[in-house]
């Protein structure tokens, strides 16, 4: 599975799962967040993975958006994938 994380939006987060073999979208979720809720990205991501019944061990690739967007948002996306 490929996990896509977009934290560049000032008031939202987006997560998506793509099957690498078929290149089909499995699940896509956007979430509105307040400006000061970026620290909850990991919590929201884990909830997304839980609802899609995806184990971190099954991820073959993790992609984050590189912008444009807020610098803080970009840092949060990169930090989330670094673990």
LOTINU-351936 format. One record per atom (N, C-alpha, C): residue in three letters; atom name; x, y, z. Coordinates in steps of 0.2 Angstrom, whole numbers. Layout:
REM LOTINU-351936
+-----+----+-------+-------+-------+
|  aa | at |     X |     Y |     Z |
+-----+----+-------+-------+-------+
| Ala | CA |     X |     Y |     Z |
...
+-----+----+-------+-------+-------+
***
This chain:
REM LOTINU-351936
+-----+----+-------+-------+-------+
|  aa | at |     X |     Y |     Z |
+-----+----+-------+-------+-------+
| Unk |  N |     4 |    -6 |     0 |
| Unk | CA |     0 |     0 |     0 |
| Unk |  C |     4 |     6 |     0 |
| Unk |  N |     2 |    11 |    -3 |
| Unk | CA |     5 |    18 |    -3 |
| Unk |  C |     1 |    23 |     1 |
| Unk |  N |     4 |    26 |     5 |
| Unk | CA |     1 |    31 |     9 |
| Unk |  C |     3 |    38 |     7 |
| Unk |  N |    -2 |    42 |     6 |
| Unk | CA |    -1 |    49 |     4 |
| Unk |  C |    -3 |    53 |    10 |
| Unk |  N |     1 |    58 |    12 |
| Unk | CA |    -1 |    63 |    17 |
| Unk |  C |     0 |    70 |    14 |
| Unk |  N |    -5 |    74 |    15 |
| Unk | CA |    -5 |    81 |    13 |
| Unk |  C |    -6 |    85 |    19 |
| Unk |  N |    -1 |    89 |    21 |
| Unk | CA |    -2 |    94 |    27 |
| Unk |  C |    -1 |   101 |    25 |
| Unk |  N |    -1 |   102 |    19 |
| Unk | CA |     0 |   109 |    16 |
| Unk |  C |    -5 |   114 |    17 |
| Unk |  N |   -12 |   111 |    18 |
| Unk | CA |   -17 |   116 |    18 |
| Unk |  C |   -18 |   119 |    25 |
| Unk |  N |   -19 |   126 |    25 |
| Unk | CA |   -19 |   129 |    31 |
| Unk |  C |   -25 |   127 |    36 |
| Unk |  N |   -30 |   124 |    34 |
| Unk | CA |   -35 |   122 |    38 |
| Unk |  C |   -38 |   115 |    37 |
| Unk |  N |   -33 |   111 |    34 |
| Unk | CA |   -35 |   104 |    33 |
| Unk |  C |   -30 |    99 |    32 |
| Unk |  N |   -31 |    92 |    33 |
| Unk | CA |   -27 |    87 |    32 |
| Unk |  C |   -30 |    82 |    27 |
| Unk |  N |   -26 |    79 |    23 |
| Unk | CA |   -28 |    74 |    18 |
| Unk |  C |   -24 |    68 |    18 |
| Unk |  N |   -27 |    62 |    19 |
| Unk | CA |   -24 |    56 |    19 |
| Unk |  C |   -27 |    51 |    13 |
| Unk |  N |   -23 |    47 |    10 |
| Unk | CA |   -25 |    43 |     5 |
| Unk |  C |   -21 |    36 |     5 |
| Unk |  N |   -24 |    31 |     3 |
| Unk | CA |   -21 |    25 |     2 |
| Unk |  C |   -22 |    22 |    -5 |
| Unk |  N |   -17 |    20 |    -8 |
| Unk | CA |   -17 |    18 |   -15 |
| Unk |  C |   -14 |    11 |   -16 |
| Unk |  N |   -17 |     7 |   -20 |
| Unk | CA |   -15 |     0 |   -21 |
| Unk |  C |    -9 |     1 |   -26 |
| Unk |  N |    -3 |    -1 |   -25 |
| Unk | CA |     3 |     0 |   -29 |
| Unk |  C |     2 |    -5 |   -36 |
| Unk |  N |    -1 |   -10 |   -35 |
| Unk | CA |    -2 |   -15 |   -41 |
| Unk |  C |    -7 |   -12 |   -46 |
| Unk |  N |   -12 |   -10 |   -43 |
| Unk | CA |   -18 |    -8 |   -48 |
| Unk |  C |   -18 |     0 |   -49 |
| Unk |  N |   -14 |     3 |   -45 |
| Unk | CA |   -14 |    11 |   -45 |
| Unk |  C |   -21 |    14 |   -43 |
| Unk |  N |   -25 |    10 |   -40 |
| Unk | CA |   -32 |    12 |   -38 |
| Unk |  C |   -32 |    15 |   -31 |
| Unk |  N |   -36 |    20 |   -31 |
| Unk | CA |   -37 |    23 |   -24 |
| Unk |  C |   -41 |    19 |   -20 |
| Unk |  N |   -39 |    17 |   -14 |
| Unk | CA |   -42 |    13 |    -9 |
| Unk |  C |   -47 |    17 |    -5 |
| Unk |  N |   -44 |    22 |    -2 |
| Unk | CA |   -48 |    27 |     3 |
| Unk |  C |   -44 |    34 |     3 |
| Unk |  N |   -49 |    39 |     3 |
| Unk | CA |   -46 |    46 |     3 |
| Unk |  C |   -50 |    49 |     8 |
| Unk |  N |   -47 |    53 |    13 |
| Unk | CA |   -50 |    56 |    18 |
| Unk |  C |   -47 |    63 |    19 |
| Unk |  N |   -52 |    68 |    19 |
| Unk | CA |   -50 |    75 |    21 |
| Unk |  C |   -53 |    77 |    28 |
| Unk |  N |   -49 |    81 |    32 |
| Unk | CA |   -51 |    82 |    38 |
| Unk |  C |   -50 |    90 |    40 |
| Unk |  N |   -55 |    93 |    42 |
| Unk | CA |   -54 |   100 |    43 |
| Unk |  C |   -50 |   101 |    50 |
| Unk |  N |   -46 |   105 |    51 |
| Unk | CA |   -42 |   106 |    57 |
| Unk |  C |   -41 |   113 |    58 |
| Unk |  N |   -41 |   115 |    65 |
| Unk | CA |   -40 |   122 |    67 |
| Unk |  C |   -32 |   123 |    66 |
| Unk |  N |   -31 |   130 |    65 |
| Unk | CA |   -24 |   132 |    64 |
| Unk |  C |   -19 |   129 |    69 |
| Unk |  N |   -21 |   128 |    75 |
| Unk | CA |   -17 |   126 |    80 |
| Unk |  C |   -17 |   118 |    82 |
| Unk |  N |   -21 |   114 |    77 |
| Unk | CA |   -22 |   107 |    78 |
| Unk |  C |   -17 |   103 |    74 |
| Unk |  N |   -12 |   106 |    71 |
| Unk | CA |    -7 |   102 |    67 |
| Unk |  C |    -3 |    97 |    71 |
| Unk |  N |    -3 |    98 |    78 |
| Unk | CA |     1 |    93 |    82 |
| Unk |  C |    -3 |    87 |    83 |
| Unk |  N |    -9 |    86 |    80 |
| Unk | CA |   -14 |    80 |    81 |
| Unk |  C |   -13 |    76 |    74 |
| Unk |  N |    -9 |    78 |    70 |
| Unk | CA |    -8 |    75 |    63 |
| Unk |  C |    -7 |    67 |    64 |
| Unk |  N |    -2 |    65 |    69 |
| Unk | CA |    -1 |    58 |    70 |
| Unk |  C |    -7 |    54 |    73 |
| Unk |  N |   -11 |    58 |    77 |
| Unk | CA |   -17 |    55 |    80 |
| Unk |  C |   -22 |    54 |    74 |
| Unk |  N |   -23 |    59 |    70 |
| Unk | CA |   -28 |    58 |    65 |
| Unk |  C |   -25 |    53 |    60 |
| Unk |  N |   -19 |    52 |    58 |
| Unk | CA |   -16 |    47 |    54 |
| Unk |  C |   -17 |    40 |    56 |
| Unk |  N |   -16 |    39 |    63 |
| Unk | CA |   -17 |    33 |    66 |
| Unk |  C |   -25 |    31 |    65 |
| Unk |  N |   -29 |    36 |    66 |
| Unk | CA |   -36 |    34 |    66 |
| Unk |  C |   -38 |    32 |    59 |
| Unk |  N |   -35 |    36 |    54 |
| Unk | CA |   -36 |    34 |    47 |
| Unk |  C |   -34 |    27 |    45 |
| Unk |  N |   -28 |    25 |    47 |
| Unk | CA |   -25 |    19 |    46 |
| Unk |  C |   -30 |    13 |    50 |
| Unk |  N |   -32 |    15 |    55 |
| Unk | CA |   -36 |    10 |    59 |
| Unk |  C |   -43 |     9 |    56 |
| Unk |  N |   -46 |    14 |    53 |
| Unk | CA |   -53 |    14 |    50 |
| Unk |  C |   -52 |    10 |    43 |
| Unk |  N |   -46 |    10 |    40 |
| Unk | CA |   -45 |     7 |    34 |
| Unk |  C |   -42 |     0 |    35 |
| Unk |  N |   -41 |    -2 |    41 |
| Unk | CA |   -38 |    -8 |    43 |
| Unk |  C |   -31 |    -9 |    40 |
| Unk |  N |   -27 |    -4 |    40 |
| Unk | CA |   -20 |    -4 |    37 |
| Unk |  C |   -15 |    -4 |    42 |
| Unk |  N |   -11 |    -9 |    42 |
| Unk | CA |    -5 |   -10 |    47 |
| Unk |  C |     1 |    -6 |    44 |
| Unk |  N |     4 |    -3 |    48 |
| Unk | CA |    10 |     1 |    45 |
| Unk |  C |    15 |    -3 |    42 |
| Unk |  N |    16 |   -10 |    43 |
| Unk | CA |    20 |   -14 |    40 |
| Unk |  C |    18 |   -16 |    33 |
| Unk |  N |    12 |   -15 |    31 |
| Unk | CA |    10 |   -16 |    24 |
| Unk |  C |    11 |   -10 |    20 |
| Unk |  N |    14 |    -5 |    22 |
| Unk | CA |    15 |     1 |    18 |
| Unk |  C |    22 |     0 |    14 |
| Unk |  N |    21 |     1 |     8 |
| Unk | CA |    27 |     0 |     4 |
| Unk |  C |    31 |     7 |     2 |
| Unk |  N |    27 |    12 |     3 |
| Unk | CA |    29 |    19 |     1 |
| Unk |  C |    25 |    24 |     5 |
| Unk |  N |    28 |    29 |     7 |
| Unk | CA |    24 |    35 |    10 |
| Unk |  C |    26 |    41 |     7 |
| Unk |  N |    21 |    45 |     4 |
| Unk | CA |    22 |    51 |     1 |
| Unk |  C |    19 |    57 |     4 |
| Unk |  N |    23 |    62 |     4 |
| Unk | CA |    20 |    69 |     7 |
| Unk |  C |    20 |    74 |     2 |
| Unk |  N |    16 |    79 |     2 |
| Unk | CA |    16 |    84 |    -2 |
| Unk |  C |    21 |    89 |    -1 |
| Unk |  N |    25 |    92 |    -6 |
| Unk | CA |    30 |    96 |    -4 |
| Unk |  C |    28 |   104 |    -5 |
| Unk |  N |    22 |   105 |    -6 |
| Unk | CA |    20 |   112 |    -6 |
| Unk |  C |    17 |   114 |   -13 |
| Unk |  N |    14 |   120 |   -14 |
| Unk | CA |    15 |   125 |    -9 |
| Unk |  C |    11 |   124 |    -3 |
| Unk |  N |    13 |   128 |     2 |
| Unk | CA |     9 |   128 |     8 |
| Unk |  C |    13 |   131 |    14 |
| Unk |  N |    10 |   131 |    20 |
| Unk | CA |    13 |   134 |    25 |
| Unk |  C |    20 |   130 |    27 |
| Unk |  N |    25 |   133 |    29 |
| Unk | CA |    31 |   130 |    31 |
| Unk |  C |    30 |   125 |    37 |
| Unk |  N |    26 |   127 |    42 |
| Unk | CA |    24 |   122 |    47 |
| Unk |  C |    21 |   116 |    45 |
| Unk |  N |    16 |   117 |    40 |
| Unk | CA |    13 |   111 |    38 |
| Unk |  C |    17 |   106 |    34 |
| Unk |  N |    22 |   109 |    30 |
| Unk | CA |    27 |   105 |    26 |
| Unk |  C |    31 |   101 |    31 |
| Unk |  N |    33 |   105 |    37 |
| Unk | CA |    38 |   101 |    42 |
| Unk |  C |    34 |    96 |    45 |
| Unk |  N |    27 |    97 |    46 |
| Unk | CA |    23 |    92 |    50 |
| Unk |  C |    23 |    86 |    45 |
| Unk |  N |    22 |    87 |    39 |
| Unk | CA |    21 |    81 |    34 |
| Unk |  C |    27 |    77 |    34 |
| Unk |  N |    33 |    80 |    33 |
| Unk | CA |    39 |    77 |    33 |
| Unk |  C |    41 |    73 |    39 |
| Unk |  N |    39 |    76 |    45 |
| Unk | CA |    41 |    73 |    52 |
| Unk |  C |    36 |    67 |    52 |
| Unk |  N |    30 |    67 |    50 |
| Unk | CA |    25 |    62 |    51 |
| Unk |  C |    28 |    56 |    47 |
| Unk |  N |    31 |    57 |    41 |
| Unk | CA |    33 |    51 |    37 |
| Unk |  C |    40 |    48 |    40 |
| Unk |  N |    44 |    53 |    43 |
| Unk | CA |    50 |    50 |    46 |
| Unk |  C |    49 |    46 |    52 |
| Unk |  N |    43 |    47 |    56 |
| Unk | CA |    42 |    44 |    62 |
| Unk |  C |    45 |    46 |    68 |
+-----+----+-------+-------+-------+
***
